[in-house]
Amino acid sequence: MDKALDEVINCIILDDDYKKLLDIKKQMNNNKELLNLIDEIKSLQKKYVNSDKDEDLEEVKKLEEKLNSIPIYVIYGQYLERVNEKINLVKDELNDYFYKVLNN
């Protein structure tokens, strides 16, 4: 069982999309402007949740538009979506497998 689990993990870790995702993440971590923008959005989102003021939400939307205009962030999102889809497929297969094992 451990060997099979290691194979599943290696399948994900060795995937080209996953490797590219990690590479892009490193690049993003070196971009102070991008990181500051992400932090500012998170802070405003928390502020909006706590205050429920529409002007906070409008500011969040403006900053999100700016964030979504940064190519590396958009590419990161695309790779993240693809990797998550693959992980979900593996998860679904594992769930089906264990369901069959435990219910037969």
N, C-alpha and C positions, 0 to 999 in steps of 0.2 A: 504494500500500500504506500509506504514512504517513497519507494522508487517511482511509482506512478505519479505521485504528487510532485516529486522533484522534476519529472518530465514535463508535467503541465506548467510548472513555474518556469522552467527553462524555455519552453515553447514561447511563452509570453516575453521573457527577458531577451531572448535572441531574435525576436521579431524586428524587422527593419523599421516598422512604424514606431515601435516602442523606443528603439535606439535613437531615431530621429527626434522623437518627442523629448527625450532626455537632453539631446544636443541643443535643441531650441530653448529648453528650460534654462540651460547654462548660459546661453546668450542673453536671455531675458534677465537673468540674475545679475548680469553685468551692465544692464541699462538702468541707471539710477532714475532717469526721467520716467520710464515705464513703471518701475517699482513704486515711485512716489505717487504716480497717478492711481495705481491699483490700491495703495494704502489710503489715499484720499477718498476713493470711492467706497471702500469698506467702512471708513470712519463716517462718511455721510449716510451710508445705509443704516448703520447702527443709530445714528442721530435721528434719522427719519422714523425708524421703528419705535424709538423711545418717545418721540415728540409727535409724530403723525402729522407734520406740517408739510403742506403741498410744495412749498418753495424748496424744501430739502429734497423732495423727490425730483423736482425739475432739475435741480443741480446735479443729482445723481445721473439723470438721463443725459444731460449735456456731457458730463465726464465720460459716461459709457460710450457715447457716440465718438468722442475723441479717442478713447481706448480702442474702439473697433475700427478706427481709421489707421491704426499702426499695423503695418504688414506683418511683422513678426508675431504679434499677438493673435492676429487672425489665423496665421498658419499654425501657431501653437494650438489654437482651438480646434482646427480641422484635424490635426494629428491626435489630439486628446479624444475627440469624438470617435475616431477610427479605432484607437486602442481600447476605449471603453466598450465599443461594440464587440470587439473580439473577446474581451474579458467576460462580457455578458453571455456570449455564446458558450464559452467554456463553462461558466457558472450554470447555465441552463442544462448543458449536457451532464454535468456532475449531479445536479439536482435530480434529473431524470434517472440517472444511473442509481443513485442512492435510494430513490423512491422505489425503483423496481427491486432492488436488493432487500430493502426493509419490508416490502409489502408482498413478497412472494413466498 
